[in-house]
Amino acid sequence: MGRRVSLETPLGFFQMLPRELLHNLFDRISVHQLVIISLTSSIFNSEVRHYLLLENASRKFSAETTTHMMKNVLDLDPFYVWGVLLKASTIIMDSWSRRSFLASFYCKNGNIINWPGWGRCFMAFCEKWDFHECEALLYVVLYFTKLSQLLCEVLPEEAGEYPSLEMEIRVRLRGLFLSHSAKDERDYGFWISAILRTQETTKLQGKLFMIIFGPLKFIEIGRQIIDWKVFCNGSIILEHLCAKLLGPLALGIHHLMSISNLGYYAWTNNQLFILMEEISTIPYIWTPNNFAALLVLCPQIFRIALFTRLTEGRMNEAAHIFHAVKTVLHRRGIFVSAAISDVMLKIFRALPEISRRLFLSTLLKTESDQLSGLLLATPFDTSSFHAELSSAYSISALMSLLAKNI
């Protein structure tokens, strides 16, 4: 008689499931199901992790993400889902090993050039992590995406020296760290802070900030570069153009101001002031009205720019900035006294009595000098003189309010 074959095992003829058959099964099920499997046991977790570094997984990842990009579908984002899978499959590993595994997965799939997609994948991978762990991940991502090399090559050089590489840095950084949806606004502030702190000097931080958030210009059809000189060569008058060019810079600074309670990653008012000073002198000093237009977009920035100068005794600078802001607001038809009286009063009351008197005196003298200069100019520009006279009248109520608080 032939030997009797037992079919009583859960796997039928197999005493154990061949790994190839298991991987074939992984190929055929959804990523969401793979997430569930990876969390069932340490053995399955290890098997899923092993699978993720195989060509099978690379083909699956490429097919799903490419289809998503081509069809522009609104279903669940595959980059995000794969990030969740990477997070789940490395859950039993230590932090260093998790980062190392992510780097290995990226290197296997680096032919997929979609920085916002990869960014959503990485954000899913580090979701709810401690900020220090996220910073460690940042450095790893900068390394394996070649951003570290690009930053070292571009930042020490003059602004605009390598326009294509500057744009490559901008596209990658914004895509990887700033293009995802965040439930907490501080998330953007943290990533901006962590990115800037990869540079040791304020000069390099300011240049990197401008690369990320600065204005662009077209040099040919479909090709843009950073417009380093647009704020230096002349005043931007149109309000919508100011918002377009300066808005991203103001928003970036606003995000940094929103993380005042993040300890090491927080930026003090003095640090923000120094950063603004650096930004507004790249590649050389901005026109006063353009700097004023930036301050108008965010009253908190205006307060820092003015108050820090006053505490350092730079009264003339503070007065000229105030009058530049006044000019910008008045030109837009905004009643200046009403728009900035609260901010000015807070600044004024925070000063010692002698500084209040000195500042008010400097404000009045600067206005007088501007009117006198226009009045005595040859040839005489009637419209400019009357425009300045009108803007001076628009702050009369504010000057009276400050005088009452000496």
VEXDREN-2710 file (C-alpha; in Angstrom, 1 decimal):
% VEXDREN-2710
k/r/px/py/pz
1/MET/0.0/0.0/0.0
2/GLY/1.2/3.5/-0.7
3/ARG/2.0/5.9/2.0
4/ARG/-1.0/7.9/3.2
5/VAL/-0.7/11.7/2.8
6/SER/-2.1/13.8/5.6
7/LEU/-4.0/16.9/4.7
8/GLU/-4.7/18.0/8.2
9/THR/-2.3/20.9/8.4
10/PRO/-3.8/24.4/7.9
11/LEU/-1.5/24.8/4.9
12/GLY/-2.6/21.5/3.2
13/PHE/0.4/19.8/1.6
14/PHE/2.8/22.4/3.0
15/GLN/4.3/22.1/6.5
16/MET/5.1/25.8/6.2
17/LEU/4.1/28.5/3.7
18/PRO/6.9/29.1/1.2
19/ARG/8.1/32.7/1.3
20/GLU/7.7/33.1/-2.4
21/LEU/4.0/32.2/-2.1
22/LEU/3.6/34.6/0.7
23/HIS/5.1/37.4/-1.3
24/ASN/2.9/36.5/-4.2
25/LEU/0.0/37.0/-1.9
26/PHE/1.4/40.3/-0.7
27/ASP/1.5/41.4/-4.4
28/ARG/-2.2/40.7/-4.8
29/ILE/-3.6/42.4/-1.7
30/SER/-4.0/46.1/-0.9
31/VAL/-1.5/48.2/1.0
32/HIS/-4.1/48.7/3.7
33/GLN/-4.4/45.0/4.2
34/LEU/-0.6/44.7/4.3
35/VAL/-0.7/47.3/7.2
36/ILE/-3.1/45.0/9.1
37/ILE/-0.9/41.9/8.4
38/SER/2.2/43.7/9.6
39/LEU/0.6/44.4/12.9
40/THR/-0.6/40.9/13.6
41/SER/2.7/39.5/14.9
42/SER/6.4/40.1/14.9
43/ILE/6.9/37.3/12.4
44/PHE/4.5/38.8/9.9
45/ASN/5.9/42.2/10.6
46/SER/9.4/40.9/9.6
47/GLU/8.0/39.3/6.5
48/VAL/6.3/42.4/5.4
49/ARG/9.4/44.4/6.0
50/HIS/11.4/41.9/4.0
51/TYR/8.9/42.1/1.2
52/LEU/9.1/45.9/1.1
53/LEU/12.7/45.8/-0.1
54/LEU/12.0/43.4/-3.0
55/GLU/11.5/44.2/-6.6
56/ASN/7.9/43.0/-6.2
57/ALA/7.1/45.8/-3.8
58/SER/8.9/48.3/-6.0
59/ARG/6.8/47.4/-8.9
60/LYS/3.6/47.6/-6.7
61/PHE/4.7/51.0/-5.3
62/SER/5.5/52.3/-8.8
63/ALA/2.3/51.1/-10.3
64/GLU/0.1/52.5/-7.6
65/THR/1.8/55.9/-7.3
66/THR/2.2/56.4/-11.0
67/THR/-1.5/55.6/-11.7
68/HIS/-2.5/58.1/-9.0
69/MET/-0.3/60.8/-10.6
70/MET/-1.5/60.1/-14.1
71/LYS/-5.2/59.9/-13.3
72/ASN/-5.1/62.7/-10.7
73/VAL/-7.6/60.6/-8.7
74/LEU/-9.1/61.8/-5.5
75/ASP/-9.0/58.4/-3.8
76/LEU/-6.8/57.7/-0.8
77/ASP/-3.4/59.0/-1.5
78/PRO/-1.1/56.0/-2.2
79/PHE/2.0/57.9/-1.1
80/TYR/0.4/58.5/2.3
81/VAL/-0.8/54.8/2.6
82/TRP/2.6/53.5/1.8
83/GLY/4.0/55.8/4.5
84/VAL/1.6/54.3/6.9
85/LEU/2.8/50.8/5.8
86/LEU/6.4/51.8/6.3
87/LYS/5.5/53.1/9.8
88/ALA/3.6/49.9/10.7
89/SER/6.3/47.5/9.4
90/THR/9.0/49.2/11.4
91/ILE/7.1/49.7/14.6
92/ILE/9.1/47.2/16.6
93/MET/12.5/48.7/15.5
94/ASP/14.5/51.4/17.3
95/SER/14.5/54.9/15.9
96/TRP/17.9/54.6/14.1
97/SER/16.8/51.3/12.4
98/ARG/13.5/52.8/11.3
99/ARG/15.2/55.7/9.6
100/SER/17.7/53.4/8.0
101/PHE/14.9/51.2/6.7
102/LEU/13.1/54.2/5.2
103/ALA/16.4/55.2/3.5
104/SER/16.7/51.7/2.0
105/PHE/13.1/51.8/0.7
106/TYR/13.7/55.2/-0.9
107/CYS/16.9/54.1/-2.6
108/LYS/15.0/51.1/-4.0
109/ASN/12.3/53.5/-5.4
110/GLY/14.3/56.7/-6.0
111/ASN/13.4/56.6/-9.7
112/ILE/10.0/58.0/-8.8
113/ILE/10.4/61.7/-8.9
114/ASN/7.5/63.2/-7.0
115/TRP/8.7/65.3/-4.1
116/PRO/5.3/66.2/-2.7
117/GLY/4.3/62.6/-2.9
118/TRP/7.4/61.4/-1.1
119/GLY/6.8/64.2/1.4
120/ARG/3.3/62.8/2.2
121/CYS/4.9/59.4/2.5
122/PHE/7.5/60.7/5.0
123/MET/4.9/62.7/7.0
124/ALA/2.8/59.6/7.4
125/PHE/5.9/57.6/8.4
126/CYS/6.8/60.1/11.2
127/GLU/3.2/61.1/12.2
128/LYS/2.9/61.7/16.0
129/TRP/6.7/61.4/16.5
130/ASP/8.6/63.5/18.9
131/PHE/10.0/66.7/17.3
132/HIS/13.6/65.5/18.1
133/GLU/12.9/62.3/16.2
134/CYS/11.4/64.2/13.3
135/GLU/14.5/66.4/13.2
136/ALA/16.7/63.3/13.1
137/LEU/14.6/62.0/10.2
138/LEU/15.0/65.4/8.4
139/TYR/18.8/65.0/8.3
140/VAL/18.5/61.5/7.0
141/VAL/16.0/62.6/4.3
142/LEU/18.3/65.5/3.3
143/TYR/21.2/63.0/2.9
144/PHE/19.5/60.3/0.8
145/THR/17.7/62.8/-1.4
146/LYS/21.0/64.5/-2.1
147/LEU/19.7/67.8/-0.6
148/SER/22.6/68.0/1.8
149/GLN/25.0/68.0/-1.1
150/LEU/23.1/70.6/-3.0
151/LEU/22.9/72.9/0.1
152/CYS/26.6/72.7/0.7
153/GLU/27.3/73.5/-3.0
154/VAL/24.8/76.4/-3.4
155/LEU/24.4/78.3/-0.2
156/PRO/28.0/79.5/0.2
157/GLU/28.0/81.1/-3.3
158/GLU/26.5/84.4/-4.3
159/ALA/22.7/84.6/-4.7
160/GLY/21.7/83.6/-8.2
161/GLU/25.0/82.0/-9.0
162/TYR/23.4/78.6/-9.6
163/PRO/19.7/79.4/-10.4
164/SER/18.8/75.9/-11.5
165/LEU/20.2/74.3/-8.4
166/GLU/18.5/76.9/-6.2
167/MET/15.2/76.0/-7.8
168/GLU/15.9/72.3/-7.3
169/ILE/16.5/72.9/-3.6
170/ARG/13.3/74.9/-3.4
171/VAL/11.2/72.3/-5.2
172/ARG/12.6/69.5/-3.1
173/LEU/12.3/71.2/0.3
174/ARG/8.8/72.5/-0.3
175/GLY/7.7/69.2/-1.6
176/LEU/9.2/67.0/1.0
177/PHE/8.4/69.1/4.1
178/LEU/6.0/71.9/3.4
179/SER/3.4/70.6/0.9
180/HIS/1.4/68.2/3.2
181/SER/-1.8/69.0/5.0
182/ALA/-1.2/69.6/8.7
183/LYS/-3.8/69.5/11.5
184/ASP/-1.6/71.7/13.7
185/GLU/-0.3/74.9/12.2
186/ARG/2.8/74.5/14.3
187/ASP/3.8/71.6/12.2
188/TYR/4.9/73.9/9.3
189/GLY/6.7/76.2/11.8
190/PHE/8.7/73.2/13.2
191/TRP/9.8/72.0/9.7
192/ILE/10.8/75.5/8.6
193/SER/12.7/76.0/11.9
194/ALA/14.4/72.6/11.6
195/ILE/15.4/73.2/8.0
196/LEU/16.8/76.6/8.7
197/ARG/18.8/75.3/11.7
198/THR/20.6/72.9/9.4
199/GLN/22.7/76.0/8.6
200/GLU/25.1/77.4/11.2
201/THR/25.1/81.1/10.3
202/THR/22.3/83.7/10.0
203/LYS/23.5/84.6/6.6
204/LEU/23.0/81.1/5.3
205/GLN/19.7/80.8/7.1
206/GLY/18.5/84.0/5.4
207/LYS/19.6/82.8/2.0
208/LEU/17.9/79.4/2.5
209/PHE/14.7/81.1/3.6
210/MET/14.7/83.2/0.4
211/ILE/15.3/80.1/-1.7
212/ILE/12.3/78.5/-0.1
213/PHE/9.9/81.4/0.0
214/GLY/11.3/84.1/-2.3
215/PRO/9.6/85.4/-5.4
216/LEU/10.1/83.8/-8.8
217/LYS/10.4/85.1/-12.4
218/PHE/10.1/83.4/-15.8
219/ILE/13.2/83.4/-17.9
220/GLU/11.7/81.3/-20.7
221/ILE/8.5/79.3/-21.3
222/GLY/8.0/76.9/-18.4
223/ARG/11.2/77.8/-16.6
224/GLN/11.3/79.9/-13.5
225/ILE/14.2/81.0/-11.2
226/ILE/14.3/82.9/-8.0
227/ASP/14.1/86.7/-8.5
228/TRP/16.7/87.9/-6.0
229/LYS/16.7/91.6/-7.1
230/VAL/13.0/92.4/-7.5
231/PHE/12.8/94.0/-3.9
232/CYS/16.0/95.9/-4.4
233/ASN/15.6/97.6/-7.7
234/GLY/12.4/99.6/-7.1
235/SER/9.2/99.9/-5.1
236/ILE/6.4/97.5/-5.9
237/ILE/3.3/99.6/-5.9
238/LEU/0.4/97.3/-6.8
239/GLU/-1.2/95.7/-3.8
240/HIS/-2.0/92.4/-5.4
241/LEU/1.6/92.1/-6.7
242/CYS/3.0/92.8/-3.2
243/ALA/0.7/90.1/-1.8
244/LYS/1.9/87.6/-4.5
245/LEU/5.6/88.4/-4.1
246/LEU/5.9/89.1/-0.4
247/GLY/3.0/86.9/0.9
248/PRO/5.0/83.6/1.1
249/LEU/7.8/85.4/3.0
250/ALA/5.4/86.8/5.5
251/LEU/3.7/83.5/5.9
252/GLY/7.0/81.7/6.5
253/ILE/7.9/84.2/9.2
254/HIS/4.4/83.8/10.7
255/HIS/4.8/80.1/10.9
256/LEU/8.1/80.6/12.8
257/MET/6.3/82.9/15.2
258/SER/3.6/80.3/15.8
259/ILE/6.1/77.9/17.5
260/SER/7.1/80.1/20.5
261/ASN/6.4/77.2/22.9
262/LEU/8.5/74.5/21.1
263/GLY/11.6/75.0/23.2
264/TYR/14.7/74.4/21.1
265/TYR/12.9/74.9/17.8
266/ALA/11.3/78.2/18.9
267/TRP/12.5/81.5/17.5
268/THR/12.9/84.4/19.8
269/ASN/11.9/87.9/18.7
270/ASN/15.6/88.8/18.5
271/GLN/16.3/85.8/16.3
272/LEU/13.4/86.7/14.0
273/PHE/14.6/90.3/13.8
274/ILE/18.1/89.1/12.8
275/LEU/16.5/86.8/10.2
276/MET/14.4/89.6/8.7
277/GLU/17.5/91.9/8.6
278/GLU/19.3/89.2/6.7
279/ILE/16.4/88.5/4.3
280/SER/15.9/92.2/3.5
281/THR/19.6/92.7/2.5
282/ILE/19.9/89.8/0.0
283/PRO/21.5/90.3/-2.4
284/TYR/21.6/94.0/-1.2
285/ILE/19.3/96.3/0.7
286/TRP/15.6/96.3/-0.3
287/THR/13.9/99.6/-1.0
288/PRO/12.1/101.0/2.1
289/ASN/8.7/100.7/0.6
290/ASN/9.1/97.0/-0.2
291/PHE/10.3/96.2/3.3
292/ALA/7.4/98.2/4.6
293/ALA/5.0/96.2/2.4
294/LEU/6.3/93.0/4.0
295/LEU/5.6/94.5/7.5
296/VAL/2.1/95.5/6.5
297/LEU/1.3/91.9/5.7
298/CYS/1.9/90.8/9.4
299/PRO/1.5/93.3/12.2
300/GLN/3.6/91.1/14.6
301/ILE/6.5/91.4/12.2
302/PHE/6.0/95.2/12.2
303/ARG/6.1/95.2/16.0
304/ILE/9.4/93.2/16.1
305/ALA/11.0/95.3/13.4
306/LEU/10.2/98.6/15.1
307/PHE/10.6/97.7/18.8
308/THR/14.0/96.0/18.4
309/ARG/15.4/99.0/16.6
310/LEU/14.0/101.3/19.3
311/THR/15.5/99.2/22.2
312/GLU/18.9/99.4/20.4
313/GLY/18.7/103.2/20.1
314/ARG/18.2/103.2/16.3
315/MET/15.5/105.9/16.4
316/ASN/16.0/107.3/12.9
317/GLU/15.8/103.8/11.3
318/ALA/12.6/103.1/13.3
319/ALA/11.1/106.4/12.3
320/HIS/11.8/105.9/8.6
321/ILE/10.3/102.4/8.7
322/PHE/7.2/103.8/10.4
323/HIS/6.8/106.4/7.7
324/ALA/7.4/103.9/4.9
325/VAL/4.6/101.7/6.4
326/LYS/2.4/104.8/6.7
327/THR/3.0/105.6/3.0
328/VAL/2.2/102.0/1.9
329/LEU/-1.1/101.9/3.9
330/HIS/-2.2/105.4/2.8
331/ARG/-1.5/104.6/-0.8
332/ARG/-3.9/101.6/-0.5
333/GLY/-6.6/103.8/0.9
334/ILE/-6.3/102.5/4.5
335/PHE/-6.8/104.9/7.4
336/VAL/-3.3/104.6/9.0
337/SER/-4.2/105.7/12.5
338/ALA/-6.8/103.1/12.8
339/ALA/-4.7/100.4/11.2
340/ILE/-1.6/100.5/13.3
341/SER/-2.6/102.5/16.5
342/ASP/-2.9/99.3/18.6
343/VAL/0.6/98.0/17.6
344/MET/2.2/101.5/17.9
345/LEU/0.6/102.1/21.4
346/LYS/1.9/98.7/22.7
347/ILE/5.4/99.5/21.4
348/PHE/5.3/103.1/22.8
349/ARG/4.1/102.0/26.2
350/ALA/6.9/99.4/26.4
351/LEU/9.6/102.1/26.1
352/PRO/11.1/104.1/28.9
353/GLU/9.7/107.6/29.2
354/ILE/12.8/109.3/27.7
355/SER/12.7/106.9/24.8
356/ARG/9.1/107.7/24.1
357/ARG/9.8/111.4/23.9
358/LEU/12.8/110.8/21.7
359/PHE/10.9/108.5/19.4
360/LEU/8.0/110.8/19.0
361/SER/10.4/113.7/18.3
362/THR/12.1/111.6/15.6
363/LEU/8.8/110.7/14.0
364/LEU/7.7/114.3/13.8
365/LYS/11.1/115.5/12.5
366/THR/11.3/112.8/9.9
367/GLU/7.8/113.7/8.6
368/SER/8.8/117.4/8.6
369/ASP/12.1/116.6/6.7
370/GLN/10.2/114.6/4.1
371/LEU/7.7/117.4/3.5
372/SER/10.4/120.0/3.4
373/GLY/12.5/118.0/0.9
374/LEU/9.5/117.6/-1.4
375/LEU/8.6/121.3/-1.1
376/LEU/12.1/122.6/-1.9
377/ALA/12.9/120.0/-4.6
378/THR/13.6/121.3/-8.1
379/PRO/11.6/120.7/-10.2
380/PHE/8.8/120.8/-7.8
381/ASP/6.5/117.7/-7.9
382/THR/3.1/118.9/-6.9
383/SER/1.4/115.5/-6.8
384/SER/4.2/113.9/-4.6
385/PHE/4.1/116.8/-2.2
386/HIS/0.3/116.7/-1.8
387/ALA/0.3/112.9/-1.4
388/GLU/2.9/113.1/1.4
389/LEU/0.9/115.9/3.0
390/SER/-2.3/113.8/2.9
391/SER/-0.5/110.8/4.4
392/ALA/0.9/113.0/7.1
393/TYR/-2.6/114.1/7.9
394/SER/-3.7/110.4/8.1
395/ILE/-1.5/109.9/11.2
396/SER/-2.4/113.0/13.1
397/ALA/-4.8/111.1/15.4
398/LEU/-2.1/108.6/16.1
399/MET/0.5/111.3/16.9
400/SER/-2.0/112.8/19.3
401/LEU/-2.6/109.4/20.9
402/LEU/1.2/108.8/21.4
403/ALA/1.6/112.4/22.8
404/LYS/-0.9/111.6/25.5
405/ASN/1.2/108.6/26.5
406/ILE/4.5/110.3/27.0
END
